[in-house]
């Protein structure tokens, strides 16, 4: 491992281009932002897409795809299907199935892990699609510097960068962060 000492001087390729003006910068990597970025690329536009998830009160973050994919519709539906499977087993005989002596036992960790792995696969698929379409994906919190520029911190050293664009699309969702008068909600939300 001693031969790896010189690696810290190796230039890292950034996933964005600071020396150009993009046709459009999309702020928000949920389904709306990703769809817009993909369509803009299909029309030949140069696109950078920013996505950043502020950690929850419990420190959770997630990947590309927004609330629906990561903590909303998709996992909810998969957990719901898990419950429906159990409900359906009670009707087996009505549909001609003859139960054996096998006792069905549910394993919560298997269900949870399989759903989390499915969500991670979707996140990875979105990242791969961004690369395939040549959309510059930046996992950073972008702030407007002026009407043509956003600035953000990126990398292990939190170096500040600025990107320029002719147009911007804001497709950022949000979630509650402050619970005035309901302090106990912070623990569970």
N, C-alpha and C positions, 0 to 999 in steps of 0.2 A: 504493500500500500504506500510505501515511501515515495514511489514515483508519481503519485497523484498530487503532490504538493503544488506544482505549478499550475494546476487547473483553475485556480481562482482568478488567474489573469486572462483566461479564455473569454472572448466576447460572446455574450449570449444573444441569440437572435430574438429580437422583440416580435410579438405577434401583431404589431401595428407599424404604420409608416409615419414617422414624424415629419418627413420632408415633402408631404403631398397634401393636397386639399381633397378630401373625400367628397363624393357627390352627396352622400347622406351618412349621418351618424345616428344610429338607433340606440336609445337609452332604455334598456329593459329587455331581458332575455326570456320572457314568458312566451306563450303561444302567439300573442299579437306581434311582439317585437321580432320574433324569429320568422314568422310568416311574412311580415313586411320586408325584412332584410333579404329573405330568399327571393321574393318577387322583384325587389329592386335589382338584385344581381341578375335575375333572368332578363331584365330589361337593359342590362349592360352597365349598370351604375356601379361605382366603387363604394363599398360599404364597410363601416366599422360598427360593431355591435358591442355595447357595454352591458354587463350584467354584474350586479353585486348584491348580495343578501346580507344585510346587517344581522348579526347574531341576535337570537331571541333572548328573553330574560334568562333562559337556561343554557345559552351558548350555542344553540343549533343553527346551522346554516344549511344550504342545499345547492344543487347544481342547476344548470340551464333547464328551462322548461316552466319556470314560474310556480305559483302556488298550486295550480290545478295538478300539474304533474307530480310535484314533490310532496305536498302535504294536504292536497285537496281532493279533487274528483277521482283521480286515478287510484291512490291508495285506499280511499274510502270505498270505491267500487270493489276493489279486490278483497278487502276485509268483509264487505257485505256478501260477496260470493262465497267466502269461507263460511259465513253463518248460514247461507242458503243451503249449502251442501249438507250441513248438519240437519237442518229442517227436513230436507228431502229424504234423509235416511229413515225418518220416522214413517214415511209413506211407502217404503219398499214393497211390502206385501200387496198393497192396493194396485201396484203396477206390475205384479207378477214375479217380483224378486223374492226368493226364499232366504231369509236371514240364516246364517250358519251360527255356530257357537262363537265365532270371532267377535270380540268386543271391540268396538271402535273407540279409540282414544285420541283426543285432539292434543297436538303439540303446538302451543302458542309460539314458541321460538322458531320452529320451522316455518310457520305461516309468516311471521314477522320478517324473518331473514329472507325468505323467498320474495316477499313484496319489496323489501329494501333493495335486494339485488336487481329486481325488475326495474325499479326507479333509477338505480345507478346505470343500468344498461340504456335506459331512455336518455339520461343525461349525456352519456358517452356518445350515443347516436347523434344527438344534437350537435355536440362538439365536432364530431367527425363530419357531419353535414356542413357545418360552417367552414371547415377546412376545405372540403371538396368543392364548395361553391366559391371559394376564395373570399369569404367574408372574414375580416379581421376581428376575431373575438377577443375582447379584453375583459378579464375578470377584475374590474376595479370600479370604484364609486366615482362617476364623472360629475363635475360641477361646471356650470357655465362660467367662462371667463368673460365672454362678451357674446354678441349675436352670431359670431362665426367660429368660436373656439370653446372647447371644453378642456379642463385640466383635471389631472388625476395622479394619484401615487401608484406606482407599480413596482413589483419586484421585491426581493428580500430586503433591499436597502430602502424601500419606499421612496425611490427617486421620483421627483415630480416631472410629468410630461404634459405637453399640450398637443391636441389634435385639432385640425381645422376641417370644416365642412361647409358646403353651400347650403345644405338643408339638414334639419334635425327632426327626428320623430321621437316623441316621448311616449313610451309604452310601458312605463314603470308602474307596477302595482304597489300595494302598501299593506301594512297590517298594523293593528293597534300596538302602541308602545307605551302609552301612558294610560293609566287607569285611575283618573281622579275620583277620589272618594270610595274606591273599591280596591284597597291595597291587597286584600286577600286573593284577589283575582290574579295578581302577578305570579303567584305561586303555581297556578294551574293553567294559565293561558299561554 
